[in-house]
Amino acid sequence: MSEVTVCMANFKEEVQQSPIPVLIDFWAPWCMPCGMIAPSLTKIAEEYEGRLKVGKVNVDEENKLAEMHGIVSVPSLIVYKNGTIVRKQTGAVPKDKIEELFKDLL
Protein backbone atom coordinates (compact mmCIF):
# COMPACT_ATOMS: atom_id res chain seq x y z
CA MET A 1 0.00 0.00 0.00
CA SER A 2 1.25 3.43 -0.80
CA GLU A 3 0.28 6.63 0.93
CA VAL A 4 -3.42 7.32 1.48
CA THR A 5 -4.90 10.72 0.64
CA VAL A 6 -6.65 11.92 3.79
CA CYS A 7 -9.49 14.45 3.65
CA MET A 8 -12.37 15.53 5.89
CA ALA A 9 -14.64 12.95 4.21
CA ASN A 10 -12.42 9.96 5.07
CA PHE A 11 -10.58 11.22 8.17
CA LYS A 12 -12.64 9.24 10.68
CA GLU A 13 -12.32 5.97 8.73
CA GLU A 14 -8.68 6.29 7.63
CA VAL A 15 -7.21 7.87 10.77
CA GLN A 16 -9.41 7.80 13.86
CA GLN A 17 -10.67 4.24 13.31
CA SER A 18 -7.42 2.79 11.93
CA PRO A 19 -6.36 -0.45 13.65
CA ILE A 20 -2.71 0.50 13.08
CA PRO A 21 -0.81 3.75 13.81
CA VAL A 22 -1.14 6.49 11.19
CA LEU A 23 1.60 8.93 10.18
CA ILE A 24 0.01 11.97 8.54
CA ASP A 25 2.04 14.27 6.33
CA PHE A 26 0.53 17.77 6.12
CA TRP A 27 2.10 19.16 2.94
CA ALA A 28 1.60 21.60 0.05
CA PRO A 29 2.60 21.35 -3.63
CA TRP A 30 4.55 24.65 -3.46
CA CYS A 31 6.55 23.56 -0.39
CA MET A 32 10.13 22.59 -1.27
CA PRO A 33 10.88 20.88 2.09
CA CYS A 34 7.69 18.83 1.61
CA GLY A 35 9.09 17.57 -1.69
CA MET A 36 12.37 16.77 0.04
CA ILE A 37 10.78 14.37 2.55
CA ALA A 38 8.22 12.87 0.13
CA PRO A 39 10.55 10.05 -1.08
CA SER A 40 11.28 9.06 2.53
CA LEU A 41 7.56 8.91 3.31
CA THR A 42 6.92 6.74 0.24
CA LYS A 43 9.70 4.39 1.36
CA ILE A 44 8.30 4.28 4.89
CA ALA A 45 4.82 3.45 3.52
CA GLU A 46 6.33 0.50 1.62
CA GLU A 47 8.66 -0.72 4.39
CA TYR A 48 6.04 -0.62 7.15
CA GLU A 49 3.07 -1.80 5.09
CA GLY A 50 0.50 -3.51 7.28
CA ARG A 51 2.02 -2.05 10.47
CA LEU A 52 1.78 1.71 9.74
CA LYS A 53 -0.47 3.77 7.50
CA VAL A 54 0.99 6.87 5.85
CA GLY A 55 -1.58 9.55 5.11
CA LYS A 56 -1.10 12.70 3.02
CA VAL A 57 -3.07 15.91 3.61
CA ASN A 58 -2.72 18.70 1.06
CA VAL A 59 -3.21 21.78 3.27
CA ASP A 60 -4.32 23.90 0.31
CA GLU A 61 -7.21 21.52 -0.41
CA GLU A 62 -7.97 20.51 3.17
CA ASN A 63 -7.55 23.74 5.13
CA LYS A 64 -10.23 22.75 7.68
CA LEU A 65 -8.32 19.56 8.50
CA ALA A 66 -5.08 21.52 8.76
CA GLU A 67 -6.76 24.11 10.99
CA MET A 68 -8.23 21.36 13.17
CA HIS A 69 -4.65 20.11 13.77
CA GLY A 70 -3.17 23.57 14.35
CA ILE A 71 -0.92 23.33 11.29
CA VAL A 72 0.90 26.63 10.74
CA SER A 73 3.97 25.31 8.93
CA VAL A 74 4.55 22.56 6.38
CA PRO A 75 5.72 19.90 6.29
CA SER A 76 4.17 18.83 9.56
CA LEU A 77 3.99 15.19 10.59
CA ILE A 78 1.47 13.90 13.11
CA VAL A 79 1.26 10.34 14.42
CA TYR A 80 -2.08 8.94 15.52
CA LYS A 81 -2.53 5.75 17.51
CA ASN A 82 -5.95 4.45 18.53
CA GLY A 83 -7.55 7.65 17.25
CA THR A 84 -5.36 9.93 19.37
CA ILE A 85 -2.44 12.21 18.46
CA VAL A 86 0.70 10.83 20.10
CA ARG A 87 3.56 12.66 18.30
CA LYS A 88 4.20 15.76 16.18
CA GLN A 89 7.15 16.94 14.10
CA THR A 90 7.44 20.10 12.01
CA GLY A 91 9.97 20.66 9.26
CA ALA A 92 11.95 18.48 6.89
CA VAL A 93 13.87 15.80 8.76
CA PRO A 94 15.78 12.72 7.59
CA LYS A 95 14.05 9.32 7.25
CA ASP A 96 15.55 7.97 10.49
CA LYS A 97 14.12 10.93 12.45
CA ILE A 98 10.70 10.31 10.90
CA GLU A 99 10.93 6.65 11.92
CA GLU A 100 11.70 7.68 15.51
CA LEU A 101 8.21 9.22 15.63
CA PHE A 102 6.46 5.86 15.32
CA LYS A 103 8.83 2.86 15.63
CA ASP A 104 8.11 2.28 19.32
CA LEU A 105 4.36 2.34 18.62
CA LEU A 106 4.36 -0.61 16.22
Beta strands, then each sheet from edge to edge (+ up, - down):
strand 1: 4-5
strand 2: 22-27
strand 3: 53-58
strand 4: 76-81
strand 5: 84-90
sheet 1: 1+ 3+ 2+ 4- 5+
end
